Amino acid sequence: MIELPLFDFSKDDRANIHSIRKRTLRMILEASKSQFPEEFGALLRAEKGVIRELVLLPGTVSGHRHAIFHFSNLPIDFTIVGTVHSHPSGMCYPSQADLELFRKYGWIHIIACEPFDSTSWAVFDGTGEPRELKVVD
């Protein structure tokens, strides 16, 4: 049985994410640092190709090796384009569980890693391939 993603962003302008606001990135890094040693998880909201905000999904469960999203609590919001979570281990690449999440939900995904500074984050598309994001004011 072929598992379809929850949303198909490929034919949608929301697939064209090219930047993240500096203050949104700082919020991701600070929230990840604050949640340490557990994982931080949230959703990404974008407008006109720029990630501008985080959406905290009610019921998200965090642990030392996981952040579990309860998508049944997802608001109807077509500006949500992907996910962000932290890896307290310091490894800034997706796990098998991350890849499964990426395939099912959203177009762009950010992983923040310890030490949670301006150089310790990575971006991936829905297939787990690395992507680039410009940091903008």
ChimeraX commands (.cxc) that place a marker at each C-alpha (Angstrom):
marker #1 position 0.00,0.00,0.00 radius 0.5
marker #1 position 1.43,3.38,-1.01 radius 0.5
marker #1 position 1.22,5.93,1.76 radius 0.5
marker #1 position 0.28,9.38,0.50 radius 0.5
marker #1 position 1.46,12.54,2.26 radius 0.5
marker #1 position -1.11,14.43,4.31 radius 0.5
marker #1 position -0.73,17.40,1.97 radius 0.5
marker #1 position 0.68,17.74,-1.53 radius 0.5
marker #1 position 2.62,21.01,-1.59 radius 0.5
marker #1 position 4.38,20.28,-4.90 radius 0.5
marker #1 position 1.85,22.19,-7.03 radius 0.5
marker #1 position 1.53,24.99,-4.55 radius 0.5
marker #1 position 3.35,28.27,-3.99 radius 0.5
marker #1 position 4.01,27.11,-0.43 radius 0.5
marker #1 position 6.62,24.75,-1.89 radius 0.5
marker #1 position 8.80,27.75,-2.80 radius 0.5
marker #1 position 10.30,28.48,0.60 radius 0.5
marker #1 position 13.58,30.36,0.21 radius 0.5
marker #1 position 14.20,32.26,3.47 radius 0.5
marker #1 position 13.70,32.38,7.22 radius 0.5
marker #1 position 13.46,35.49,9.35 radius 0.5
marker #1 position 16.41,35.97,11.67 radius 0.5
marker #1 position 14.17,36.37,14.72 radius 0.5
marker #1 position 12.29,33.15,13.86 radius 0.5
marker #1 position 15.59,31.26,13.62 radius 0.5
marker #1 position 16.70,32.76,16.95 radius 0.5
marker #1 position 13.41,31.62,18.49 radius 0.5
marker #1 position 13.96,28.07,17.19 radius 0.5
marker #1 position 17.49,27.97,18.60 radius 0.5
marker #1 position 16.50,29.46,21.97 radius 0.5
marker #1 position 13.47,27.16,22.34 radius 0.5
marker #1 position 15.67,24.18,21.46 radius 0.5
marker #1 position 18.26,25.25,24.03 radius 0.5
marker #1 position 15.55,25.81,26.65 radius 0.5
marker #1 position 14.01,22.37,26.03 radius 0.5
marker #1 position 17.40,20.61,26.25 radius 0.5
marker #1 position 18.00,17.71,27.03 radius 0.5
marker #1 position 14.62,16.94,25.49 radius 0.5
marker #1 position 13.68,17.61,21.89 radius 0.5
marker #1 position 11.77,20.74,20.93 radius 0.5
marker #1 position 9.15,20.49,18.18 radius 0.5
marker #1 position 6.91,22.96,16.35 radius 0.5
marker #1 position 5.43,23.74,12.94 radius 0.5
marker #1 position 6.66,26.35,10.49 radius 0.5
marker #1 position 4.45,29.14,9.12 radius 0.5
marker #1 position 5.52,30.92,5.93 radius 0.5
marker #1 position 4.28,33.80,3.82 radius 0.5
marker #1 position 5.55,34.67,0.34 radius 0.5
marker #1 position 8.40,32.15,0.58 radius 0.5
marker #1 position 9.67,33.32,3.98 radius 0.5
marker #1 position 9.34,31.34,7.23 radius 0.5
marker #1 position 8.03,33.94,9.64 radius 0.5
marker #1 position 6.60,32.15,12.67 radius 0.5
marker #1 position 6.47,28.98,14.72 radius 0.5
marker #1 position 3.21,27.26,15.54 radius 0.5
marker #1 position 3.21,25.27,18.76 radius 0.5
marker #1 position 0.95,22.29,18.22 radius 0.5
marker #1 position -1.12,21.39,21.31 radius 0.5
marker #1 position -0.33,17.94,22.67 radius 0.5
marker #1 position 3.22,17.72,21.30 radius 0.5
marker #1 position 5.20,15.29,23.45 radius 0.5
marker #1 position 8.95,15.77,23.95 radius 0.5
marker #1 position 11.53,13.29,25.18 radius 0.5
marker #1 position 15.27,12.71,25.07 radius 0.5
marker #1 position 15.06,11.08,21.63 radius 0.5
marker #1 position 11.72,12.22,20.22 radius 0.5
marker #1 position 9.18,14.95,19.66 radius 0.5
marker #1 position 5.77,13.53,18.83 radius 0.5
marker #1 position 3.31,15.76,16.99 radius 0.5
marker #1 position -0.42,15.13,17.39 radius 0.5
marker #1 position -1.59,16.22,13.95 radius 0.5
marker #1 position -5.20,15.72,15.00 radius 0.5
marker #1 position -4.70,19.03,16.84 radius 0.5
marker #1 position -3.50,20.78,13.69 radius 0.5
marker #1 position -5.40,24.00,13.02 radius 0.5
marker #1 position -6.81,24.64,9.57 radius 0.5
marker #1 position -4.01,26.88,8.42 radius 0.5
marker #1 position -2.70,26.84,4.88 radius 0.5
marker #1 position 0.35,28.90,5.82 radius 0.5
marker #1 position 1.92,25.97,7.70 radius 0.5
marker #1 position 4.64,24.56,5.44 radius 0.5
marker #1 position 6.63,22.09,7.53 radius 0.5
marker #1 position 8.18,21.19,10.86 radius 0.5
marker #1 position 11.08,22.07,13.10 radius 0.5
marker #1 position 12.57,19.98,15.87 radius 0.5
marker #1 position 15.82,19.74,17.76 radius 0.5
marker #1 position 18.40,17.00,18.09 radius 0.5
marker #1 position 19.99,17.34,21.54 radius 0.5
marker #1 position 22.57,14.74,20.44 radius 0.5
marker #1 position 24.25,17.32,18.22 radius 0.5
marker #1 position 23.73,15.30,15.03 radius 0.5
marker #1 position 22.10,17.61,12.50 radius 0.5
marker #1 position 20.78,15.07,10.02 radius 0.5
marker #1 position 17.42,13.28,9.85 radius 0.5
marker #1 position 16.78,9.94,11.51 radius 0.5
marker #1 position 14.60,7.29,9.88 radius 0.5
marker #1 position 11.65,8.55,11.96 radius 0.5
marker #1 position 12.38,12.10,10.78 radius 0.5
marker #1 position 12.34,10.96,7.14 radius 0.5
marker #1 position 8.96,9.30,7.66 radius 0.5
marker #1 position 7.61,12.55,9.13 radius 0.5
marker #1 position 9.11,14.61,6.30 radius 0.5
marker #1 position 7.43,12.41,3.68 radius 0.5
marker #1 position 4.04,12.72,5.35 radius 0.5
marker #1 position 3.85,16.36,6.26 radius 0.5
marker #1 position 5.04,19.60,4.79 radius 0.5
marker #1 position 7.56,20.79,2.29 radius 0.5
marker #1 position 10.43,22.06,4.44 radius 0.5
marker #1 position 11.89,20.83,7.71 radius 0.5
marker #1 position 14.46,22.28,10.06 radius 0.5
marker #1 position 16.60,20.38,12.56 radius 0.5
marker #1 position 18.40,22.41,15.24 radius 0.5
marker #1 position 21.35,20.74,16.97 radius 0.5
marker #1 position 23.34,21.29,20.11 radius 0.5
marker #1 position 24.99,23.76,20.80 radius 0.5
marker #1 position 21.99,25.57,19.24 radius 0.5
marker #1 position 23.93,28.47,17.79 radius 0.5
marker #1 position 23.65,30.24,14.43 radius 0.5
marker #1 position 25.62,27.50,12.68 radius 0.5
marker #1 position 24.00,24.42,14.26 radius 0.5
marker #1 position 20.87,23.92,12.18 radius 0.5
marker #1 position 20.03,22.22,8.91 radius 0.5
marker #1 position 17.17,22.32,6.42 radius 0.5
marker #1 position 15.65,19.41,4.48 radius 0.5
marker #1 position 12.91,18.97,1.93 radius 0.5
marker #1 position 10.08,16.43,2.10 radius 0.5
marker #1 position 12.35,13.65,0.84 radius 0.5
marker #1 position 15.13,14.38,3.33 radius 0.5
marker #1 position 17.42,16.10,0.83 radius 0.5
marker #1 position 19.41,19.05,2.23 radius 0.5
marker #1 position 18.13,22.52,1.31 radius 0.5
marker #1 position 19.44,26.04,1.69 radius 0.5
marker #1 position 17.57,28.87,3.40 radius 0.5
marker #1 position 18.64,32.49,3.43 radius 0.5
marker #1 position 18.42,34.24,6.80 radius 0.5
marker #1 position 16.70,37.61,6.33 radius 0.5
marker #1 position 15.73,40.49,8.60 radius 0.5
marker link #1:1,2 radius 0.2
marker link #1:2,3 radius 0.2
marker link #1:3,4 radius 0.2
marker link #1:4,5 radius 0.2
marker link #1:5,6 radius 0.2
marker link #1:6,7 radius 0.2
marker link #1:7,8 radius 0.2
marker link #1:8,9 radius 0.2
marker link #1:9,10 radius 0.2
marker link #1:10,11 radius 0.2
marker link #1:11,12 radius 0.2
marker link #1:12,13 radius 0.2
marker link #1:13,14 radius 0.2
marker link #1:14,15 radius 0.2
marker link #1:15,16 radius 0.2
marker link #1:16,17 radius 0.2
marker link #1:17,18 radius 0.2
marker link #1:18,19 radius 0.2
marker link #1:19,20 radius 0.2
marker link #1:20,21 radius 0.2
marker link #1:21,22 radius 0.2
marker link #1:22,23 radius 0.2
marker link #1:23,24 radius 0.2
marker link #1:24,25 radius 0.2
marker link #1:25,26 radius 0.2
marker link #1:26,27 radius 0.2
marker link #1:27,28 radius 0.2
marker link #1:28,29 radius 0.2
marker link #1:29,30 radius 0.2
marker link #1:30,31 radius 0.2
marker link #1:31,32 radius 0.2
marker link #1:32,33 radius 0.2
marker link #1:33,34 radius 0.2
marker link #1:34,35 radius 0.2
marker link #1:35,36 radius 0.2
marker link #1:36,37 radius 0.2
marker link #1:37,38 radius 0.2
marker link #1:38,39 radius 0.2
marker link #1:39,40 radius 0.2
marker link #1:40,41 radius 0.2
marker link #1:41,42 radius 0.2
marker link #1:42,43 radius 0.2
marker link #1:43,44 radius 0.2
marker link #1:44,45 radius 0.2
marker link #1:45,46 radius 0.2
marker link #1:46,47 radius 0.2
marker link #1:47,48 radius 0.2
marker link #1:48,49 radius 0.2
marker link #1:49,50 radius 0.2
marker link #1:50,51 radius 0.2
marker link #1:51,52 radius 0.2
marker link #1:52,53 radius 0.2
marker link #1:53,54 radius 0.2
marker link #1:54,55 radius 0.2
marker link #1:55,56 radius 0.2
marker link #1:56,57 radius 0.2
marker link #1:57,58 radius 0.2
marker link #1:58,59 radius 0.2
marker link #1:59,60 radius 0.2
marker link #1:60,61 radius 0.2
marker link #1:61,62 radius 0.2
marker link #1:62,63 radius 0.2
marker link #1:63,64 radius 0.2
marker link #1:64,65 radius 0.2
marker link #1:65,66 radius 0.2
marker link #1:66,67 radius 0.2
marker link #1:67,68 radius 0.2
marker link #1:68,69 radius 0.2
marker link #1:69,70 radius 0.2
marker link #1:70,71 radius 0.2
marker link #1:71,72 radius 0.2
marker link #1:72,73 radius 0.2
marker link #1:73,74 radius 0.2
marker link #1:74,75 radius 0.2
marker link #1:75,76 radius 0.2
marker link #1:76,77 radius 0.2
marker link #1:77,78 radius 0.2
marker link #1:78,79 radius 0.2
marker link #1:79,80 radius 0.2
marker link #1:80,81 radius 0.2
marker link #1:81,82 radius 0.2
marker link #1:82,83 radius 0.2
marker link #1:83,84 radius 0.2
marker link #1:84,85 radius 0.2
marker link #1:85,86 radius 0.2
marker link #1:86,87 radius 0.2
marker link #1:87,88 radius 0.2
marker link #1:88,89 radius 0.2
marker link #1:89,90 radius 0.2
marker link #1:90,91 radius 0.2
marker link #1:91,92 radius 0.2
marker link #1:92,93 radius 0.2
marker link #1:93,94 radius 0.2
marker link #1:94,95 radius 0.2
marker link #1:95,96 radius 0.2
marker link #1:96,97 radius 0.2
marker link #1:97,98 radius 0.2
marker link #1:98,99 radius 0.2
marker link #1:99,100 radius 0.2
marker link #1:100,101 radius 0.2
marker link #1:101,102 radius 0.2
marker link #1:102,103 radius 0.2
marker link #1:103,104 radius 0.2
marker link #1:104,105 radius 0.2
marker link #1:105,106 radius 0.2
marker link #1:106,107 radius 0.2
marker link #1:107,108 radius 0.2
marker link #1:108,109 radius 0.2
marker link #1:109,110 radius 0.2
marker link #1:110,111 radius 0.2
marker link #1:111,112 radius 0.2
marker link #1:112,113 radius 0.2
marker link #1:113,114 radius 0.2
marker link #1:114,115 radius 0.2
marker link #1:115,116 radius 0.2
marker link #1:116,117 radius 0.2
marker link #1:117,118 radius 0.2
marker link #1:118,119 radius 0.2
marker link #1:119,120 radius 0.2
marker link #1:120,121 radius 0.2
marker link #1:121,122 radius 0.2
marker link #1:122,123 radius 0.2
marker link #1:123,124 radius 0.2
marker link #1:124,125 radius 0.2
marker link #1:125,126 radius 0.2
marker link #1:126,127 radius 0.2
marker link #1:127,128 radius 0.2
marker link #1:128,129 radius 0.2
marker link #1:129,130 radius 0.2
marker link #1:130,131 radius 0.2
marker link #1:131,132 radius 0.2
marker link #1:132,133 radius 0.2
marker link #1:133,134 radius 0.2
marker link #1:134,135 radius 0.2
marker link #1:135,136 radius 0.2
marker link #1:136,137 radius 0.2
view
